[in-house]
Amino acid sequence: MTRILLALLSLTVWLLSPATAAEKPNIIFILADDQGFGDVTALNPEGKIPTPNIDRIAHEGMIFTDGHTSSAVCTPTRYSVLTGRYHWRTRLQKGVLGGYSPPLITPDRLTVAGLLKENGYYTACVGKWHLGFDWQLKGGGIANDEGDFSGGFKDGWNVDYTAPIKNGPVDVGFDTFFGISASLDMPPYVYIQDRIATEEATVEKAFHRPGPAGESFEAVDVLPKITEKTVSIIDERAAASKEGDPFFIYFPLNAPHTPIVPTDEWKGKSGINIYADFTMQVDWTVGQVLEALDRNGIADNTLIFFTTDNGCSPQAKFDELQAAGHEPSYIYRGHKADIYEGGHRVPFVARWPGKVKAGSKTDQLVGQIDLLATAAEIVGAKVPEDMGEDSVSFLPILLGKDEAPIRNSIISQSINGSFAIRDGDWKLCVCPGSGGWSDPRPGRSDMTGLPPVQLYDLSKNPEETNNLAEGHPDRVTKMKAQLQELIDRGRSTPGPILENDVPIQMVKEIPKPKAKK
């Protein structure tokens, strides 16, 4: 027993002591946009969209079968990934930001990038930010389209695209940023390098929503450009990495989100539809990153993740995919925007040669929100007790040293702000219907007579078809109380009680169906 205790103590000291430069791995976090659990063949044996490069990460590393986003849509997920804090503790209680929205991450908020930068990392963000900027207006002041992105920001033409953008990625821990402001169907349609747009928005273009755009900007070029940029950063940093200066690249893709625009090289490749073609191009992007690591001889000292920000969007045309025998949500109910598993249980794979056992798989419950605590444990850093308040390190899982669940619960949210909470294999949805875009759909479906909550035993019914709430009232009461407590404490990890940024309503009002014209 003494020997075991000493071994455990030694491991703890190693994990928590400051890592030397040579021990710190490079970390790359690839976040695809609107790609479902079933859209990776390593996770879906019946999948019809080839993903050999994502599969390579899975086969040479670890598959997380129960990995989750904090939300079924993109902005909230991104906030949680970078801060280790649930997005619903902020002003964002439903939906997403727009291209001209003010920043969601405050300057005093610790991010994964900030933590790693403090510990000797070069930090880069390449791709779709979608967490807000302070765009300066020509006549003075700051743009603010909070909640109005769907109709287009009326002052988009009044933005000074030559002025420095404030409170973006380079102000919250990143050394450099190259990418776009928000989703590729939200203006402005310009590239941003650090704090400056690379060209002025002088023409109007529409990749769904019309708005200001750079004359040379084309949606089809975005994925190739951000791929090229990420590869160039890997090439540039490889020499420094070999000398012991590690890097962190947060690589949030614009794809396969709408507009679904594969390049000519990829059009028709899948033989299914254009979404499947674009998903294959996403896999190509992953392959370019892997190739760059191999070419520079740094793959063995790089921890790489591939995951997605939420489930597949119905704009992928599920009927066409299913006609080909492909299920983008695999066995799970729902899709993007939904409280059901298809909305927030996502592909989540990791590779770290020599540390993560090749071909390994875990059914531990984890969240992307756990990246901050995991990165901190890897480098031996301490997260301040008022930061990363919902993040739990899954490093023991990666190292194959987990002997108990790292977390028994996790909270998910749909696009309309409806909550769900896990308690082991049990899942409670604090709403009737999907809370999103599938039926029963809030504001469209008649939910009269539906139970106000849904309780599922995912170990027996991962498809979420058998609502057990009526037969287990005590469990429903217990899990609602647990959710309320985690909301009220301002954190879900041990530590002092903290304040949420705004009051939070656990049970959301369900809109009535709109009258048919």
N, C-alpha and C positions, 0 to 999 in steps of 0.2 A: 504494500500500500504506500509506504514511504517513497519507494522508487517511482511509483505512478504519479504521486503528488509532485515530486521534484521534476519529473518530465513535463507535467502540465504547467508548472511554474516557469520552466525554461521556455516553453512554447509561448506562454503569455508575455514574458519579458521580451522575447524575440519579436513578437508581433507588435508590441506597443512601444518598443524602443525606436528612436529615430533611425531610419534606414540610411545606409550610406548611398552615395550616388550610384555606385555599381549595382546595388541591390534594387534600385527603383526601376520598375519596368516603364517603358513607354506605354501609354494608354490611348487607344483609339475607340471612340464610341460612335458607331454608325446608327443613325436613327432614320429608317425609311418612313415614308409618309403614306398612310392609308393602305397598308399591306396586311392581309389577314393571316391568322395562324396557319390556315390551310394552304397559303401561298408559298410555303417552303417545303420542298419535297422531303427533307430530312425529318419533318414533323408530320407530314401528311403522306403516308405511303401510297395513297391513291391519287395524289396530286398530279395534274397534267401540265403544269408549268415548270420546266426544268430550271433548277437553281443550284448548279454544281458548285459555285463558289461559296454561297452561304452554307451549303451542305458540307463543304470542306471545313469550315470553321466548326460546325457541329461534330463532324467525324473526328477531327483532330483535337477537339476540346470537349465542352460540356453543353448538353441541352437542358434548359430549364423548362419543364413541362407545365409549370404553374406560375409563370411570370406575368406580371400585370403592369399596365399603365395606371396612373391615378385617375385618368379620365378617358372617355370614349371619343374625345376630339383633341385637336392638336395643341393649341396654346397652353391649356392647363397641364398637359403632359410635359411639355418642355420646361415649364416653371418647376415642376416637381423633380424632374431629372436633375436640373442644375442646382437646385437649392436644398434638396432633401426635406422639403416642407410641402405639405399638401397645398395645392393651388387654391382650394376653397377657403383657406385662412386669409386670403387676400380679397381685394374688391371684386375679383372675377368669380361671380357666383353661378354663371351659366354662360354657354357659348364660347366664343373665341374673340381675340383682338382683331383689328384691321391693320392695314398697311401704314396708317398714319396715327395709330393709337399711341398714347403715352406709355412709358415703360411700366411693366408689371414688377420687374425686379428692382427694388430700391437700392440706392448706392451703398447702404450699410449692410446689405444682405450678403452673407458668405455664400459663394458658389463653389462648385467642384473646381472650376478653373482658378478661382482665387486661392483656394486651399492648396492646390498643387503648385501654383506659382510661388506661393510662400515657401514651398518646400523644394525649390530648385528646378521646377519644370518650365519649359517653354510651352505656352498655351495658345492654341489656335481654334477658331470657330470658322467653319466653311459651310455655306449652304443657306437654308431657310431659317431665319431667326424667329420671327413671329412672336416676339415678346415685347414689342413696342420700342419706339425711339422718341426722342424729342426733336422733331423736325422744326426748323426755324422758318417763320413766315417772312415774306419780303418786307412787309411793313412793320416788322417787329412782332414779338410774341411767339407762341409755340402752337403747332397744329394739335388738334384734339378731336378725333372722330369717334370717341368712345361709344360703342354700341351702334354706330351708323355706317359700318363698312359695307353692308349689303346694298345700300342705295348709292354708294359712291360718296367720297368725301368732297363736299362742295368747294372746299378751299384748296384742293389739291394743286390747282394752277397758281395759287398764291404762295406755295412753298418755295423757298430759296434753295434750289438744289446744288448751289455752289457753296453754301454755308456749312460749317461743321455740324454734324448730327451729334447730339448729346445723349448720354445715358443709354448707350448701346452696349454691345459685347465688350468693347475695349475699356469700358468704364466699370465692368463687373468681373474683372479677372482675366480677360483674354488679352494676350499680347497683340494679336492681329485678328481681323475679321475680313472675310470676303464672301459676299452672298447677296441675298434679297431680303427685303423687309418682312414679307409675310408670305402667305400662300401665293402661288403663281397665278391665281385668278383674282388677286386683290391688288389694285394699284397702290403705290407707284411701281411701274415696270422699269426699274433701273437696277444696276449692280452697285453695291456699296463696298468700298475698300476702306476698312477701318472706320473713319468718321465722315468720309466724303463720297457722294455719288460719283461714279466714274464718268457719267455724262449727264447733262441736263435733260429733264423731261420736257421735250419741246413738241411732241406729237401725241395724239391720242391713239391708243391701241386697246383691243379688248380680247382677253383670253378667258372671257366669261363676263367680267365686269369691266366696262370701259373706264379708262382713266389715263392720267399722264404717263408717258413712257419715253424712254430714250429712243432716238431714231434707229439705232443699230440693235436694239434689244429685241430678241425673238425667244419665245418660250421654249422652242425645241432645242435651243443652244444651252439652256441652263444646266441640265444634268451633265453633259460633257464638260462644260466649263468648270463646274465645281469639282468634278472628278479630277480634271487636269490640275487644278489648283491644289487639291489635297495631295496628289502624288508629288507635285513639286515641293510642297512643304516637307514631305517625308524625305525626299532626296536631299533637300537643303539641310535638314536637321540630322540626317544620318551620321555625318562626320562628328557633330557635337555629341550625338548619342553614344557613339563609340568611345568618346572621351569621358563619358559619364554624365552627360547633361541630357536628361530625359525630356520627352515631350508628351503633351496631351493634345489630341485633336478631337474636338466635338464636331461630328460630321452629319448634320441634319439634312437629309435629302429633300428635294422638292417632289420626288416621285415615289410611287406611281399615282400620286394625287392628280386631280384635274388641274389644268388641262392635260389630258392624256396624250402626250406628244413624243412618242419614240422617234428616234432619227430614222432616216431612210434605211440605214443598215439593219435596223431591227423590225421594221414594219413587215408583218406577215410571218415573222420567224416562228411564232408559237403555233400557227395554224388554228388558233382559237378565236381571239379577237385582239383589239388594239391594247386593251388593258394587260392581257397576258404578254403581249410583245414588250410593253413598257416595263413590266415586272422582270422580264428576262434582261432588259437593259440595266435595271437596278442591280441584278446579280452580276452583270458585267462590271459595273462600278465597283462592287465589292472585290471582284477579281483583280481589278487594277490596283487596289490598295494592297491586296495580298502579294501581288507580283512585285510591287515597290518594296515591301518589307523583305521579300526573298532576295531581290536584286541587290539591296543594300546590306544584306547579311545581318539584319536586326530582328528577324521574325522571332527568334528564341527569347528575346528580351522585350517582347511586346504583348501586352494583354489587349486583345481586340474583342469588342462586343458587336453583335448585330442584333438589332431589335427594331420595333416599329412603334409609331406614336399612338396607334389605335387600330381597330379592325378595318377590314376592307370596306370601301364605300359602295353603296348600291349603284353608283354611277359607273362602276366596272361592268355593269350589265350581267347580273347573276344568272339570268336565264340563258345567256350565251355560254357562260362558263359551265353551268350545270348540264347543259346539253352536250358538252364535251366530256362530262363525267368529273368535273372539277368543282370542289366545294371550298370556296375561299375562307369560310369560317371553320372548316373541318367538321367536327361533330357538334360544334357549339352553336347555340341559338343566337340570332341577331348578328349585328354588324356595326360598323362605325356609328357613333352617336348613341348607341343603346347601353342600357344598364346590364343587359345580358352578357354572358361570357364572350360572345363574338365581338363585343364592343371594346373590351379591355384586356382579355387574355391574348397575349401577342407572342409572335416569335421572339425568342430570347436565347441566344447562344453565345458562348465565350470560348476563346482559345488563349492559352498561355503555356507554351511548350515547357515541359520540365516541372511545371507547377500544377497545372490542371490535367488530370488524367485523360488521355485521348479516348474517345468513344464513351465517355461517362455521361450519365443522365441523372437528374435529380427531380423528385416530385415535391421538394420543399417549396413552400409558399414564399415568393419574393416579389419585390417591386422595383421598378426602375428608380423609384424614389430612394432606394438603398445605395445608389452609386456613391453619394457623398461620404457616407460612413465607411463604405468599403474602401474607397480611395484613401481616406484618412488612415485606416488601419494598415493598408499596404505600405504607406510611407512613414508610419509611426507618428502621425500627427494627432493632436487632441482637438476635437471639435468643441468650440465654446458651447456652454450649456444652453445658451439662448439662440443657437443656430442649429440647422439640420435636425429640427425637433421631431421629425417623423422618419428619420433614416436609420436603418439597422444594417450593420455590416454583414454581407454574405461571404466574406473572405473564407471563413471556415468551410463553407460549402465548396468553394472553388478549389480549396486545398484538399478536399476529401476528409476533413477533420471534424465535420459536424456530427454530433452524437444526439442532438435534440433539435426540435424546430427552432429556427432563429426568430420566427414570428408566428403567432397563432392567428393574427388578424391583419387585415388590410382593408382600406376603404377605397371604394371606386365611385365614380360619379358619371352620370350621363350628360348629354348636351344641355338638357333643361335644368340641370342641377340636382336631379334625384340621386339619392345616396343608396349605396349597398355596402354591407360590411360582411367580412368573413370571420367565422369562428371555427378554426379547423376546417373540416369539410363542409360545414354548414354555411350557407349564404342567405342573408336577409336583404331583400330589396324593399326599401321603404317607399314604395309607390305601386300603383297598379300599372300594368302595361310596361312598355319598353323604356319610357322616359326619353326616347329618341326617335328614330325614323322607321322602325319596323312596327308591325301591328302587334298588340294594340298601341296606336300612336297617339300621344297627347295632342289635343286640339283637332284631331281628325276622327279618331275612333270613339265610339260610344262606350264609355267605361262603366256605365250604370250597372250595378250589380257585381262588378269585379271586386275581389278582396282588396282592401287598402294596402296590404303588404304581401310579399311573396317570399316563401321560405323553401329553399331547396337543399337537398343532401347531395352534394356534387360527387360524392364517392359512389353513389348508386344511380344518380340521375344527372350526369354532366350536361345533358341536353336541356335541362331546366323546363321540363314539361309537366312535372308533378308538384304542384304547390301544396306544401305540407303545413302551411300556417294554421289552418283551422284545427288540425290535430295536435299541434304543439304550441299552445298559447304561452306556456311558461318560457319556452325557448325564445319565442318572439319578444316577450317582455324583457328577458335577459339581454338579448342582442340589441334591442333598441336602447336600453339603459347603457350598455357598453358604448354604443355609438355616441350617445349624448355626452357621456363622460369624456370621451376622446375629443369631442368638439369643444367642450367647456374648459378642459385643461390647457388648451392651446398647444398641445403636444401629445404624441402617442408613445414617446419614449420616456424612460425615467428622467427625472429632473424637476426643477421648479416650475410651478404653474406659469404659463405665459398668456399674453393677450392675443386674440385674433385681431386682424386689421379692421374687421367689420362684424356686426352681429350676424350670426348664422342660424338660419331656419332649417331644422332637420327635415321636417315634412313639408314638401313643396305643394303649393296649390296646383291642381291639375286643371288646365284650361278645358272648357267645354268645346265640343265639336262645332266648327263654324257652320252656319246655316248654308245649305246649298242654294245657289242662285237659280 
